């Protein structure tokens, strides 16, 4: 019983870490996009568009992992009841 609780706590901690990463990414992404549009309009440089699209590609696996952890936590919490 104690091991199950430790496993659940570890899963919740990992889920919270992934959630924080996703929140940070979704806060940073519009800022980088606005900066990219600004620099493109003023300087004609599309260099900042690379991080905008890279951030999306990098955080898709993080989102998938978050969803699977969230589902696992929910199933374990329902199994306890």
Gaussian input, Z-matrix of N, CA and C with variables (Angstrom, degrees):
# hf/3-21g

backbone

0 1
 N
 C     1     B1
 C     2     B2     1     A1
 N     3     B3     2     A2     1     D1
 C     4     B4     3     A3     2     D2
 C     5     B5     4     A4     3     D3
 N     6     B6     5     A5     4     D4
 C     7     B7     6     A6     5     D5
 C     8     B8     7     A7     6     D6
 N     9     B9     8     A8     7     D7
 C    10    B10     9     A9     8     D8
 C    11    B11    10    A10     9     D9
 N    12    B12    11    A11    10    D10
 C    13    B13    12    A12    11    D11
 C    14    B14    13    A13    12    D12
 N    15    B15    14    A14    13    D13
 C    16    B16    15    A15    14    D14
 C    17    B17    16    A16    15    D15
 N    18    B18    17    A17    16    D16
 C    19    B19    18    A18    17    D17
 C    20    B20    19    A19    18    D18
 N    21    B21    20    A20    19    D19
 C    22    B22    21    A21    20    D20
 C    23    B23    22    A22    21    D21
 N    24    B24    23    A23    22    D22
 C    25    B25    24    A24    23    D23
 C    26    B26    25    A25    24    D24
 N    27    B27    26    A26    25    D25
 C    28    B28    27    A27    26    D26
 C    29    B29    28    A28    27    D27
 N    30    B30    29    A29    28    D28
 C    31    B31    30    A30    29    D29
 C    32    B32    31    A31    30    D30
 N    33    B33    32    A32    31    D31
 C    34    B34    33    A33    32    D32
 C    35    B35    34    A34    33    D33
 N    36    B36    35    A35    34    D34
 C    37    B37    36    A36    35    D35
 C    38    B38    37    A37    36    D36
 N    39    B39    38    A38    37    D37
 C    40    B40    39    A39    38    D38
 C    41    B41    40    A40    39    D39
 N    42    B42    41    A41    40    D40
 C    43    B43    42    A42    41    D41
 C    44    B44    43    A43    42    D42
 N    45    B45    44    A44    43    D43
 C    46    B46    45    A45    44    D44
 C    47    B47    46    A46    45    D45
 N    48    B48    47    A47    46    D46
 C    49    B49    48    A48    47    D47
 C    50    B50    49    A49    48    D48
 N    51    B51    50    A50    49    D49
 C    52    B52    51    A51    50    D50
 C    53    B53    52    A52    51    D51
 N    54    B54    53    A53    52    D52
 C    55    B55    54    A54    53    D53
 C    56    B56    55    A55    54    D54
 N    57    B57    56    A56    55    D55
 C    58    B58    57    A57    56    D56
 C    59    B59    58    A58    57    D57
 N    60    B60    59    A59    58    D58
 C    61    B61    60    A60    59    D59
 C    62    B62    61    A61    60    D60
 N    63    B63    62    A62    61    D61
 C    64    B64    63    A63    62    D62
 C    65    B65    64    A64    63    D63
 N    66    B66    65    A65    64    D64
 C    67    B67    66    A66    65    D65
 C    68    B68    67    A67    66    D66
 N    69    B69    68    A68    67    D67
 C    70    B70    69    A69    68    D68
 C    71    B71    70    A70    69    D69
 N    72    B72    71    A71    70    D70
 C    73    B73    72    A72    71    D71
 C    74    B74    73    A73    72    D72
 N    75    B75    74    A74    73    D73
 C    76    B76    75    A75    74    D74
 C    77    B77    76    A76    75    D75
 N    78    B78    77    A77    76    D76
 C    79    B79    78    A78    77    D77
 C    80    B80    79    A79    78    D78
 N    81    B81    80    A80    79    D79
 C    82    B82    81    A81    80    D80
 C    83    B83    82    A82    81    D81
 N    84    B84    83    A83    82    D82
 C    85    B85    84    A84    83    D83
 C    86    B86    85    A85    84    D84
 N    87    B87    86    A86    85    D85
 C    88    B88    87    A87    86    D86
 C    89    B89    88    A88    87    D87
 N    90    B90    89    A89    88    D88
 C    91    B91    90    A90    89    D89
 C    92    B92    91    A91    90    D90
 N    93    B93    92    A92    91    D91
 C    94    B94    93    A93    92    D92
 C    95    B95    94    A94    93    D93
 N    96    B96    95    A95    94    D94
 C    97    B97    96    A96    95    D95
 C    98    B98    97    A97    96    D96
 N    99    B99    98    A98    97    D97
 C   100   B100    99    A99    98    D98
 C   101   B101   100   A100    99    D99
 N   102   B102   101   A101   100   D100
 C   103   B103   102   A102   101   D101
 C   104   B104   103   A103   102   D102
 N   105   B105   104   A104   103   D103
 C   106   B106   105   A105   104   D104
 C   107   B107   106   A106   105   D105
 N   108   B108   107   A107   106   D106
 C   109   B109   108   A108   107   D107
 C   110   B110   109   A109   108   D108
 N   111   B111   110   A110   109   D109
 C   112   B112   111   A111   110   D110
 C   113   B113   112   A112   111   D111
 N   114   B114   113   A113   112   D112
 C   115   B115   114   A114   113   D113
 C   116   B116   115   A115   114   D114
 N   117   B117   116   A116   115   D115
 C   118   B118   117   A117   116   D116
 C   119   B119   118   A118   117   D117
 N   120   B120   119   A119   118   D118
 C   121   B121   120   A120   119   D119
 C   122   B122   121   A121   120   D120
 N   123   B123   122   A122   121   D121
 C   124   B124   123   A123   122   D122
 C   125   B125   124   A124   123   D123
 N   126   B126   125   A125   124   D124
 C   127   B127   126   A126   125   D125
 C   128   B128   127   A127   126   D126
 N   129   B129   128   A128   127   D127
 C   130   B130   129   A129   128   D128
 C   131   B131   130   A130   129   D129
 N   132   B132   131   A131   130   D130
 C   133   B133   132   A132   131   D131
 C   134   B134   133   A133   132   D132
 N   135   B135   134   A134   133   D133
 C   136   B136   135   A135   134   D134
 C   137   B137   136   A136   135   D135
 N   138   B138   137   A137   136   D136
 C   139   B139   138   A138   137   D137
 C   140   B140   139   A139   138   D138
 N   141   B141   140   A140   139   D139
 C   142   B142   141   A141   140   D140
 C   143   B143   142   A142   141   D141
 N   144   B144   143   A143   142   D142
 C   145   B145   144   A144   143   D143
 C   146   B146   145   A145   144   D144
 N   147   B147   146   A146   145   D145
 C   148   B148   147   A147   146   D146
 C   149   B149   148   A148   147   D147
 N   150   B150   149   A149   148   D148
 C   151   B151   150   A150   149   D149
 C   152   B152   151   A151   150   D150
 N   153   B153   152   A152   151   D151
 C   154   B154   153   A153   152   D152
 C   155   B155   154   A154   153   D153
 N   156   B156   155   A155   154   D154
 C   157   B157   156   A156   155   D155
 C   158   B158   157   A157   156   D156
 N   159   B159   158   A158   157   D157
 C   160   B160   159   A159   158   D158
 C   161   B161   160   A160   159   D159
 N   162   B162   161   A161   160   D160
 C   163   B163   162   A162   161   D161
 C   164   B164   163   A163   162   D162
 N   165   B165   164   A164   163   D163
 C   166   B166   165   A165   164   D164
 C   167   B167   166   A166   165   D165
 N   168   B168   167   A167   166   D166
 C   169   B169   168   A168   167   D167
 C   170   B170   169   A169   168   D168
 N   171   B171   170   A170   169   D169
 C   172   B172   171   A171   170   D170
 C   173   B173   172   A172   171   D171
 N   174   B174   173   A173   172   D172
 C   175   B175   174   A174   173   D173
 C   176   B176   175   A175   174   D174
 N   177   B177   176   A176   175   D175
 C   178   B178   177   A177   176   D176
 C   179   B179   178   A178   177   D177
 N   180   B180   179   A179   178   D178
 C   181   B181   180   A180   179   D179
 C   182   B182   181   A181   180   D180
 N   183   B183   182   A182   181   D181
 C   184   B184   183   A183   182   D182
 C   185   B185   184   A184   183   D183
 N   186   B186   185   A185   184   D184
 C   187   B187   186   A186   185   D185
 C   188   B188   187   A187   186   D186
 N   189   B189   188   A188   187   D187
 C   190   B190   189   A189   188   D188
 C   191   B191   190   A190   189   D189
 N   192   B192   191   A191   190   D190
 C   193   B193   192   A192   191   D191
 C   194   B194   193   A193   192   D192
 N   195   B195   194   A194   193   D193
 C   196   B196   195   A195   194   D194
 C   197   B197   196   A196   195   D195
 N   198   B198   197   A197   196   D196
 C   199   B199   198   A198   197   D197
 C   200   B200   199   A199   198   D198
 N   201   B201   200   A200   199   D199
 C   202   B202   201   A201   200   D200
 C   203   B203   202   A202   201   D201
 N   204   B204   203   A203   202   D202
 C   205   B205   204   A204   203   D203
 C   206   B206   205   A205   204   D204
 N   207   B207   206   A206   205   D205
 C   208   B208   207   A207   206   D206
 C   209   B209   208   A208   207   D207
 N   210   B210   209   A209   208   D208
 C   211   B211   210   A210   209   D209
 C   212   B212   211   A211   210   D210
 N   213   B213   212   A212   211   D211
 C   214   B214   213   A213   212   D212
 C   215   B215   214   A214   213   D213
 N   216   B216   215   A215   214   D214
 C   217   B217   216   A216   215   D215
 C   218   B218   217   A217   216   D216
 N   219   B219   218   A218   217   D217
 C   220   B220   219   A219   218   D218
 C   221   B221   220   A220   219   D219
 N   222   B222   221   A221   220   D220
 C   223   B223   222   A222   221   D221
 C   224   B224   223   A223   222   D222
 N   225   B225   224   A224   223   D223
 C   226   B226   225   A225   224   D224
 C   227   B227   226   A226   225   D225
 N   228   B228   227   A227   226   D226
 C   229   B229   228   A228   227   D227
 C   230   B230   229   A229   228   D228
 N   231   B231   230   A230   229   D229
 C   232   B232   231   A231   230   D230
 C   233   B233   232   A232   231   D231
 N   234   B234   233   A233   232   D232
 C   235   B235   234   A234   233   D233
 C   236   B236   235   A235   234   D234
 N   237   B237   236   A236   235   D235
 C   238   B238   237   A237   236   D236
 C   239   B239   238   A238   237   D237
 N   240   B240   239   A239   238   D238
 C   241   B241   240   A240   239   D239
 C   242   B242   241   A241   240   D240

   B1=1.4482
   B2=1.5271
   B3=1.3152
   B4=1.4632
   B5=1.5270
   B6=1.3456
   B7=1.4630
   B8=1.5255
   B9=1.3323
   B10=1.4650
   B11=1.5206
   B12=1.3140
   B13=1.4694
   B14=1.5274
   B15=1.3329
   B16=1.4616
   B17=1.5218
   B18=1.3373
   B19=1.4656
   B20=1.5170
   B21=1.3238
   B22=1.4578
   B23=1.5221
   B24=1.3159
   B25=1.4683
   B26=1.5269
   B27=1.3245
   B28=1.4681
   B29=1.5259
   B30=1.3252
   B31=1.4568
   B32=1.5282
   B33=1.3147
   B34=1.4651
   B35=1.5164
   B36=1.3286
   B37=1.4680
   B38=1.5310
   B39=1.3278
   B40=1.4704
   B41=1.5253
   B42=1.3248
   B43=1.4652
   B44=1.5269
   B45=1.3263
   B46=1.4649
   B47=1.5255
   B48=1.3254
   B49=1.4631
   B50=1.5235
   B51=1.3305
   B52=1.4697
   B53=1.5225
   B54=1.3112
   B55=1.4633
   B56=1.5265
   B57=1.3180
   B58=1.4659
   B59=1.5326
   B60=1.3186
   B61=1.4615
   B62=1.5256
   B63=1.3196
   B64=1.4611
   B65=1.5289
   B66=1.3072
   B67=1.4662
   B68=1.5192
   B69=1.3214
   B70=1.4742
   B71=1.5210
   B72=1.3064
   B73=1.4630
   B74=1.5193
   B75=1.3233
   B76=1.4628
   B77=1.5168
   B78=1.3222
   B79=1.4674
   B80=1.5233
   B81=1.3232
   B82=1.4612
   B83=1.5194
   B84=1.3250
   B85=1.4568
   B86=1.5253
   B87=1.3427
   B88=1.4765
   B89=1.5215
   B90=1.3322
   B91=1.4716
   B92=1.5274
   B93=1.3154
   B94=1.4646
   B95=1.5244
   B96=1.3271
   B97=1.4656
   B98=1.5283
   B99=1.3097
   B100=1.4686
   B101=1.5224
   B102=1.3278
   B103=1.4691
   B104=1.5231
   B105=1.3103
   B106=1.4689
   B107=1.5227
   B108=1.3210
   B109=1.4684
   B110=1.5212
   B111=1.3265
   B112=1.4654
   B113=1.5308
   B114=1.3270
   B115=1.4654
   B116=1.5235
   B117=1.3110
   B118=1.4622
   B119=1.5282
   B120=1.3263
   B121=1.4645
   B122=1.5239
   B123=1.3265
   B124=1.4744
   B125=1.5235
   B126=1.2995
   B127=1.4633
   B128=1.5245
   B129=1.3062
   B130=1.4574
   B131=1.5185
   B132=1.3353
   B133=1.4635
   B134=1.5261
   B135=1.3118
   B136=1.4695
   B137=1.5331
   B138=1.3236
   B139=1.4647
   B140=1.5182
   B141=1.3264
   B142=1.4597
   B143=1.5240
   B144=1.3140
   B145=1.4590
   B146=1.5253
   B147=1.3153
   B148=1.4692
   B149=1.5315
   B150=1.3516
   B151=1.4700
   B152=1.5223
   B153=1.3234
   B154=1.4655
   B155=1.5224
   B156=1.3249
   B157=1.4610
   B158=1.5211
   B159=1.3190
   B160=1.4605
   B161=1.5245
   B162=1.3252
   B163=1.4572
   B164=1.5275
   B165=1.3134
   B166=1.4668
   B167=1.5251
   B168=1.3145
   B169=1.4682
   B170=1.5209
   B171=1.3155
   B172=1.4653
   B173=1.5316
   B174=1.3236
   B175=1.4542
   B176=1.5240
   B177=1.3057
   B178=1.4710
   B179=1.5315
   B180=1.3385
   B181=1.4763
   B182=1.5268
   B183=1.3336
   B184=1.4671
   B185=1.5273
   B186=1.3296
   B187=1.4588
   B188=1.5300
   B189=1.3081
   B190=1.4686
   B191=1.5306
   B192=1.3193
   B193=1.4653
   B194=1.5277
   B195=1.3191
   B196=1.4681
   B197=1.5250
   B198=1.3191
   B199=1.4679
   B200=1.5204
   B201=1.3309
   B202=1.4640
   B203=1.5328
   B204=1.3374
   B205=1.4670
   B206=1.5213
   B207=1.3154
   B208=1.4533
   B209=1.5291
   B210=1.3092
   B211=1.4645
   B212=1.5268
   B213=1.3261
   B214=1.4628
   B215=1.5237
   B216=1.3326
   B217=1.4662
   B218=1.5240
   B219=1.3204
   B220=1.4672
   B221=1.5225
   B222=1.3295
   B223=1.4680
   B224=1.5262
   B225=1.3373
   B226=1.4677
   B227=1.5201
   B228=1.3450
   B229=1.4606
   B230=1.5291
   B231=1.3232
   B232=1.4529
   B233=1.5231
   B234=1.3231
   B235=1.4527
   B236=1.5171
   B237=1.3195
   B238=1.4656
   B239=1.5236
   B240=1.3281
   B241=1.4612
   B242=1.4598
   A1=110.58
   A2=116.48
   A3=121.11
   A4=110.89
   A5=116.56
   A6=120.29
   A7=111.21
   A8=116.20
   A9=119.84
   A10=110.55
   A11=115.95
   A12=120.71
   A13=110.39
   A14=117.69
   A15=121.21
   A16=110.92
   A17=115.95
   A18=119.98
   A19=111.07
   A20=116.23
   A21=120.32
   A22=110.76
   A23=117.10
   A24=120.48
   A25=111.60
   A26=116.57
   A27=120.73
   A28=110.38
   A29=117.18
   A30=120.50
   A31=111.34
   A32=116.45
   A33=120.08
   A34=110.58
   A35=116.86
   A36=120.35
   A37=110.79
   A38=116.67
   A39=120.26
   A40=111.41
   A41=116.32
   A42=120.41
   A43=110.69
   A44=116.38
   A45=120.18
   A46=111.93
   A47=117.20
   A48=121.01
   A49=110.43
   A50=116.00
   A51=119.70
   A52=111.16
   A53=116.35
   A54=120.32
   A55=110.55
   A56=117.34
   A57=121.07
   A58=111.11
   A59=116.82
   A60=120.34
   A61=111.66
   A62=115.79
   A63=119.68
   A64=111.91
   A65=116.86
   A66=119.78
   A67=110.19
   A68=117.15
   A69=120.62
   A70=111.44
   A71=116.32
   A72=120.01
   A73=111.15
   A74=116.53
   A75=119.09
   A76=112.54
   A77=118.17
   A78=120.90
   A79=110.02
   A80=116.78
   A81=120.78
   A82=113.58
   A83=117.23
   A84=120.74
   A85=112.93
   A86=120.34
   A87=118.53
   A88=112.52
   A89=117.14
   A90=120.13
   A91=110.87
   A92=116.36
   A93=120.14
   A94=110.23
   A95=117.33
   A96=121.01
   A97=110.74
   A98=117.73
   A99=121.21
   A100=110.15
   A101=117.10
   A102=120.01
   A103=110.74
   A104=117.23
   A105=120.92
   A106=110.49
   A107=116.64
   A108=120.01
   A109=110.39
   A110=116.87
   A111=120.95
   A112=111.09
   A113=116.44
   A114=119.18
   A115=111.88
   A116=117.07
   A117=119.45
   A118=110.53
   A119=116.48
   A120=119.29
   A121=112.20
   A122=117.78
   A123=120.99
   A124=112.68
   A125=117.94
   A126=121.63
   A127=113.41
   A128=117.08
   A129=120.04
   A130=112.81
   A131=116.99
   A132=121.53
   A133=110.17
   A134=115.50
   A135=119.16
   A136=111.55
   A137=116.46
   A138=120.26
   A139=112.61
   A140=118.55
   A141=119.76
   A142=113.21
   A143=117.96
   A144=119.13
   A145=111.30
   A146=117.28
   A147=120.96
   A148=111.08
   A149=120.03
   A150=118.60
   A151=113.52
   A152=117.33
   A153=119.87
   A154=110.35
   A155=116.55
   A156=119.69
   A157=112.13
   A158=117.01
   A159=120.57
   A160=110.69
   A161=116.91
   A162=120.60
   A163=110.84
   A164=116.22
   A165=119.69
   A166=109.98
   A167=116.73
   A168=120.84
   A169=112.17
   A170=117.10
   A171=120.67
   A172=111.09
   A173=117.22
   A174=119.22
   A175=114.61
   A176=118.74
   A177=119.91
   A178=110.41
   A179=120.37
   A180=118.87
   A181=113.08
   A182=117.12
   A183=120.03
   A184=109.50
   A185=116.62
   A186=120.90
   A187=111.22
   A188=116.65
   A189=120.60
   A190=110.34
   A191=116.75
   A192=120.76
   A193=110.48
   A194=116.88
   A195=120.95
   A196=110.67
   A197=116.87
   A198=120.09
   A199=111.40
   A200=116.95
   A201=118.83
   A202=111.40
   A203=116.90
   A204=119.68
   A205=110.80
   A206=116.63
   A207=120.93
   A208=110.65
   A209=116.89
   A210=120.63
   A211=111.15
   A212=116.69
   A213=120.26
   A214=111.27
   A215=116.80
   A216=120.70
   A217=109.82
   A218=116.94
   A219=119.87
   A220=111.58
   A221=116.95
   A222=119.19
   A223=111.25
   A224=116.80
   A225=119.48
   A226=110.70
   A227=117.27
   A228=119.46
   A229=110.68
   A230=117.89
   A231=120.55
   A232=111.44
   A233=116.78
   A234=120.79
   A235=111.95
   A236=116.77
   A237=121.24
   A238=111.73
   A239=115.74
   A240=118.86
   A241=111.40
   D1=-42.17
   D2=-179.06
   D3=-67.43
   D4=-37.62
   D5=177.89
   D6=-65.45
   D7=-37.69
   D8=177.65
   D9=-62.34
   D10=-40.84
   D11=179.77
   D12=-66.55
   D13=-39.33
   D14=178.01
   D15=-65.62
   D16=-41.70
   D17=177.71
   D18=-62.80
   D19=-42.11
   D20=179.17
   D21=-64.99
   D22=-41.72
   D23=177.88
   D24=-63.46
   D25=-38.29
   D26=178.04
   D27=-66.57
   D28=-42.31
   D29=177.57
   D30=-63.36
   D31=-41.05
   D32=178.90
   D33=-64.90
   D34=-39.96
   D35=178.55
   D36=-64.01
   D37=-44.43
   D38=177.55
   D39=-63.31
   D40=-40.87
   D41=178.22
   D42=-61.76
   D43=-41.48
   D44=179.86
   D45=-66.11
   D46=-35.09
   D47=177.02
   D48=-65.01
   D49=-46.41
   D50=178.34
   D51=-63.81
   D52=-37.39
   D53=178.56
   D54=-64.09
   D55=-42.42
   D56=178.06
   D57=-63.70
   D58=-40.82
   D59=177.21
   D60=-61.15
   D61=-42.99
   D62=-179.98
   D63=-67.28
   D64=-39.18
   D65=177.59
   D66=-63.05
   D67=-44.59
   D68=177.89
   D69=-61.26
   D70=-41.57
   D71=-179.59
   D72=-64.48
   D73=-41.42
   D74=-178.79
   D75=-76.19
   D76=-14.95
   D77=171.25
   D78=-83.88
   D79=-41.70
   D80=-178.77
   D81=-72.50
   D82=-34.34
   D83=-173.31
   D84=-58.69
   D85=-48.75
   D86=178.63
   D87=-64.17
   D88=-34.56
   D89=178.48
   D90=-63.76
   D91=-44.45
   D92=178.69
   D93=-66.82
   D94=-38.32
   D95=178.52
   D96=-63.76
   D97=-44.06
   D98=178.18
   D99=-63.42
   D100=-42.51
   D101=178.08
   D102=-63.49
   D103=-39.30
   D104=179.36
   D105=-64.55
   D106=-43.46
   D107=178.87
   D108=-64.77
   D109=-41.69
   D110=179.04
   D111=-61.52
   D112=-50.13
   D113=-178.88
   D114=-66.62
   D115=-31.28
   D116=176.80
   D117=-67.76
   D118=-40.54
   D119=-179.13
   D120=-72.74
   D121=-33.32
   D122=-177.46
   D123=-88.56
   D124=-41.04
   D125=-172.46
   D126=-112.05
   D127=-16.90
   D128=-177.94
   D129=77.55
   D130=17.88
   D131=-178.34
   D132=-98.56
   D133=129.09
   D134=178.22
   D135=-101.25
   D136=15.42
   D137=-176.45
   D138=-63.44
   D139=-32.35
   D140=-178.54
   D141=-78.08
   D142=-9.96
   D143=176.44
   D144=-73.72
   D145=-20.70
   D146=178.14
   D147=-63.01
   D148=-49.44
   D149=177.44
   D150=-64.36
   D151=-30.64
   D152=179.81
   D153=-60.91
   D154=-47.98
   D155=-178.44
   D156=-78.52
   D157=-28.47
   D158=177.29
   D159=-67.64
   D160=-38.82
   D161=179.62
   D162=-60.97
   D163=-39.70
   D164=178.04
   D165=-63.66
   D166=-46.70
   D167=-177.96
   D168=-65.54
   D169=-33.88
   D170=-178.42
   D171=-74.57
   D172=-37.12
   D173=-173.35
   D174=-90.18
   D175=-2.58
   D176=173.43
   D177=-65.14
   D178=-46.80
   D179=176.29
   D180=-63.96
   D181=-32.87
   D182=177.60
   D183=-64.61
   D184=-41.88
   D185=178.42
   D186=-64.51
   D187=-41.01
   D188=178.71
   D189=-63.68
   D190=-42.58
   D191=178.21
   D192=-65.13
   D193=-40.39
   D194=178.18
   D195=-60.91
   D196=-44.21
   D197=-179.58
   D198=-63.55
   D199=-40.86
   D200=179.95
   D201=-68.59
   D202=-39.36
   D203=176.71
   D204=-64.40
   D205=-41.18
   D206=179.82
   D207=-62.61
   D208=-43.33
   D209=178.02
   D210=-63.92
   D211=-39.98
   D212=-179.88
   D213=-66.88
   D214=-40.92
   D215=177.95
   D216=-63.19
   D217=-44.63
   D218=179.65
   D219=-62.37
   D220=-41.05
   D221=-179.46
   D222=-67.35
   D223=-37.84
   D224=179.07
   D225=-70.52
   D226=-36.98
   D227=178.42
   D228=-67.32
   D229=-38.45
   D230=177.97
   D231=-71.27
   D232=-30.72
   D233=178.08
   D234=-69.44
   D235=-27.48
   D236=178.38
   D237=-71.51
   D238=-33.35
   D239=-174.53
   D240=-70.82

